[in-house]
């Protein structure tokens, strides 16, 4: 192994970069990485030019296989370049399974901090990489168009553009989702009753929690917006509630309708392939929004909560369950990888922003809680499912898409564990004359 530290002349160039004005240094790819990382690499790195860096006995390794991978790394902002190179197969990982690269990502997050070298050295690095690698090239085909190009599908969060975004993420393959999500087909944060609970037990407990927070009883009417594969709709219908779900995904609605028929719930439950804004009925006893707010757009929160409130009867309850930032001033847009490969046009806000906008529409906030630790555990279990069904998943959707999901879920798990993102459930009520007596004096559900 040769590293930047092994070349005395280049080490001198690092120490005296601001003073040395003589011949330009020429760096290998491994030396470039080691310079940018300040010599602190938590893994072993090899490159197609024959260079390497980092401890050879490290538990994890990255192998840069092609010049195209260098171009992706040099031209992709933030995490986008790394994702492009990895998804395209130009950057390979060792020491972890591609269905769950959590441990590698954690090692990078814990130990790798990039530093900006002195200007003279930066010029030498650019010269060593080569100008041709600084010109952007076509990304992998799995990548969605940048936000500015999506305007051809309509303004952000118009019905047409929202439909396209949902199609990109949710219409991958029902069979693939069955591999990842398990029998519940529930693609939202579970709620673990105890640390050793299974994923299925936790998802069932999540539906119980929502059901009880909404105080649903037989004969009530529930509207579930962004209902996915109909898990909440079927849970409520099994308990005598008349439940209507809506989803923009054709794949989801077809699967859900078949599941409803198979369980003999057609008299109580339905799932529509529609935009939530197309629901014309009103007077629902409760509305659940589980994992939809992330797709609404922060500027649209007032109209969203206003619409949902208009679907409720006076005194009706609304539960919003969504991913949030841990503070309220952060920009709403997701990072490059998430926006291009996972949730196009997805936006997050802090729980304070959500509560404020809900209150400003006239809703009364009754209770809220943060389930971020539960989402980390949910993602852990989804990754375990993907690893278990890896060969089948790759056969179903292709290697690149399967790698996107492993990277996305493992990275998200790390985000929830480190409090980079959170998951909040917020319970609200539409005010109405004489309805206060309907609610107990204290929360009425068990943890």
N, C-alpha and C positions, 0 to 999 in steps of 0.2 A: 504493500500500500504506500502510495506517495500522497502527501498532503501539503497544503500551503506551508505548514510549519517546517516541513522537511527541506524547503528551498531557502537557503540562507539569504541569497540575493533578493528573493522576493519578500522574505520576512523583513529585510531592511527597507524594502520599498514600502511596506505597510507602516513601519515605524516613522519613516521620514517622508511620507507621501506629500505632505504639505510643503516640503522644502526641496525635494528632489525634482529637478527640471530636466534631467538628462533622458536617456533612452527609455521609451515606454516599456512597461512590464507586459509579459504575455502570460495569461493565466489559463489553466485547465478549467473545465467545468466544475470539478470537485473543489478546486481552490476558490473559485468564485463563490460557491455555496458556503465554504468555510469562512471566507472573509465576511460575507453578509451576515453569517450567524455568529460572528465574533469568536470563532473557534470553539463554540459550544454546541456540538451536534449530539443529540440524544440517540442517534441511530447511525447505521452504516449506510453510506451512499456510494453508489457506483454510477459511472457514466459511459456512454458509448465511445468516448474518446480514450478510454482506458484508464482514466483517473478514478480515484476513490478518496473518501474522507470519512472521518468518524471512527469510532471503535469497531474493529472487525467482529468482536464478540458481542456486540449489542444485540438485544433480543429482536429488534426490528430493523428492516432495511428498506431503502428505496433505490430502485434501479432505473435510471434514465436511459431508455433504449434507443431513441431516435432523435435526429435533428428537429423533426417536427415537434417533439416534446419540448425542446428548448424554446422554440418559437411560442408555443402555448404558454410556457412559464414566463417568458419575457414580456408577453403582450397582454396577458389576462390580469385585470386589476383584482386585488384582494385574493379571495379564495378561488376565483374563476379559472385562472391559469392552471393551478394545480388540479382542479377538477377536470378540466379539458384534457390535460395530458394523461391523467389516470383513466378516464372513461374511454378515451380513444385507444388505450393500450400502449401509449408511448412511455408511461411511467408505471412501473410495477411495484407492488408492495410484497414484503416478506415478513413472516412472523405472526401474521394475523390472517383470519379468513376474510375474503372480500365481502362476505355477507355480514360481517361484524368487525370492522376495523377499529373498534372503540379504543382498545389499548394503545394502538399506534397513535391515534389522534390525541389521546390523553397525554402520551409522552411528549408529543410535539407541543401541545398547549402548555404543559407544565415547564418545559425546559427551553424551547426554541424561541428566541427573541431576535428578530432581524435588526441590524444596525445599518445606518447610512454611512458608508465610508467617506473619507475626504474626497473632494471634488476631483483631484488629479487621479486618485485610484479609481474613482467611478468612471472616468474617461477610459482608463486602461481596461476596466472590466467590460465596458461597452465594445471597445475595440476587440477584445479577446472573444467575446461572444459572436461578434460579426453583425454588421448592419442588416443583413438579410433576415436575421432572427428578430428584428425589431419591427418588422412589417406584419400586421395582423393577417392571418389566413382564415379560411373557412373553419368554423368550429365543428365538433362532432354533430351528426344529424339528430341526435337526441335533444339538442339544445333548442329552446324556444327563441324566437326573435327578440332583439332588444326592445325595451319599452317604446322607444320613439318610432319603431317600425310597426308596432301593433296597432297604431292608429288606423291602419287600413281595415281593421275589423271593428272600428267604432271607437268612440271615446272610452277612456278607462271606466270600467264598471257599468258600461251600457249593457243591455241584455245580450246583445250579440257577442261582445268581447268577453263578458263573463262566461258565456256558454263555451267559447273557445278555450278559455283558461281552465274551466272544469274538465273539458274533454281532454286536454293535454295531460292532466294529472290523474283523473279518476277512470278514464276509459282505457286504461292500459290493458287489462285483462281480468275478468272476474276470477278466473282460475288462479292467476298470479296472486291476487289479493287473498284468496282462500289459503294459499300456502303461507302467506305472511301473517294474516290476521287471525287465522284459526277459525273454529266453528262459529264463533259469534259474528264474524264479518263486521266487526265494529272498528272503525278507523278514527277513534278519538280516545283521549286519555281515560284509562280505567281508574278505579278507586279501590285500592287493596285493603281489605278488612284487617289483614295482618301480614307480616313480612313473608310468610311462607305460602300465601295464597297463590293459586294458579292464575294465569291470564284470564281464563274463562270465568273463574269465580270473581275476579276483580271487575270484569266487564259487566257481569250480572249485578254486582253490587253497585256499580255506577248507575245503571238503569234504575235500580231500586232507590238510590239516593235522589235522583232526579224526580222519579215518580212520587216519592213521599214529600219532597220539597214542594211540589206542585199540588199536593193534597188531592190527588186524583182518586175518584171513587167510581164504582160501576155506574154507567150511564152518562158520565161526563164526556165532554168533547175536547180532544187534544189536537192541536196543530203543531207538527214537527217540521220546521223549515231546515233545508239542507240535511235531509234525513238519511243520506247515505244508502245503505242496503236495507234500511227499514228496521234496524234493531230496536229502537225506542218505540216505534209504531207497533211492532209485534209484541213487545213486552207489555205495553199498555193494553192492547187488545185482548191479550190472554187474561187480563184482570177486569174485563167487562167495559173498558173505555172505548169509545168510538174515536179512532185515531186516523188522522189524515197526514200523510207525509208528502213533501215535494222535494225534488232534486233535479238539477240541470243535467245530470248524467243519464244518458239512455241506458248504458250498461247497468248502472245501479238500479234504476227503476224496473227494468226487466227482471233482474235477479230478485228484487224485493217482492214483486207481484207473484212470482212463482213460489217464493217462500211463504207468502201469506196464504196462497191457495193450498200449498202442501200441509199447512198447519190447520186448515179449516177455519181461517179467520176472516174470510172475505166479507162476511156480514158486518164486521166491525172495523176492518182496517183497509186502507188503500194507500198506494204510493203513486204519485203523479210525476210524469216527466215534464216539469214546468219550472218557470222562474217563480220564486216566492211572491214576487210582486203581482203575479197573475191570480193569486188566490182572492176570490171575490166574496166568499162566505165570511161572516163575522159572528160574534157572540160565543166564541170558544171559551171554555172554562180555563184553559191553560194553553200556553205556547212554550215550546222548548226550541232553543237554538243552540245546537251542540256542534261546535266546530264550523260554523258558517261565517261568523263575524270577521274572521281573517280574510275572507274574500270580498267583503263589502266595500272597503275603502273608508279610511278614517273620516274624510269629509262627508261621507254619506251616513255617518252614525245617527244624526238627528232624524233624517228621513226614515232610516231603517227602524229605529225604535218607535217613531211615530206611527209607522205602518203597522208594526206588530201590536202596538197598543190599540190601534183601531180594529184589530181582529178579535180583541178580547171583550168579554162582557165586563160591566163594571164590577170591580172586585176580583177579576180574573188575575191569574199569576203568570209571570213570564220568567223563565230561567235561561240565562245566557251563559254558555260554557265555551271559553275561547282562550287561545294562546295570547299572552301579553308580554310587553316589555316590562322590566322591573322598575322603570321610572317613566315619567310622563312627558319628557322633553325630547326624547330620542326621535329621529326621523322615522316615519312610518314604514319606509320601504325595506324589504328584506335584502340580505346580501346577494351578491352576484350569482353564486351557485344556486341558492334557493330560488331566486327569481327566474333563472334561465332553465333550470332542470326539474324543479319540483312544483312550486306554486307561482306561476306567472301572475303578476299584478297583486300578489298577496301583500297585505299591509297589517302591521301590528301597532297597538298603542298601549299605554299603561292602564292599569285598572282604574286609576283616578279619572282618566279621560273618558273611559267608557261609562263610569258611574255618573260623571258630570253631565254628559250628553243625554243619558237616560233620564236623569232627574229633570233636565231642562225641557224634555218633552212632556213632563207631567207624571212620569212613573215614580212610584215610591220604592226606594231601595230598602229591602227588609233584611238582607243578609248577604255576605260575600265571604269566600274562602279561597285560599291559594292551594292548589293540588300539584305544584310543580314536582315534588318528589315522586308522586304517583306517576307522572308522565315519564320521568326517567326510568322507572321500573317497567312501564308499559313498553317503551322503546327497547329496553333490554330484552324483553320477552319476544317482541316482534323480530328483532335481530336473530334471536335463537331459532325462531321458526324459519327464517330465511336460510340460515346455515343448514338446518335439518333438511330443508327441501331445495337446496341450492341447485343441484343438477336438474331437477324438474322445473325450477323457476327459470333457469337459463334456457332450457329447451322451449319454454313457453314464450318468453319475451326477449330473449337474446342476452348475451353477456353484458353488453354496455348498459342496458336498462337495469339489469340486476345489480350491477356495480353502483349505479346511481342510487338505488334504494339502500344498499348497505352503507354507503358513504353518508347519505342524508340521515338515516335513522341513528347511526352511531354518533354522528356529529351533533344531532339534536339532543340525544341523551346527554352528551357532555355539556351542552348548553343549559339544560334543565338542572343538572347536578351542580353546576357552578353559578347558578342564579343569573345566567345570561338571558334567559327567558323564563316565563312563568305560565301557569294555567289557572285562571280564575273562574269560579262559578259565582254568578251574581243573581240573586233572587229578587224579583221586583213585582209590584202589584199595580194594576190600573185602579186608581182611586174611584170610589163611588159612594153615594149616600148610604149610610147604614151598613156598610160592609165590614167595618173594623172588627165587629164582634165575631166574624167568621174565623179569625186567626187566633190561635192560642197566644198566651202572654209570652211564652218562650219558644225557641225552635222546637219543632215537634218530631223531628226525625232523629234516629240514632246515628252516631258517627260511623 
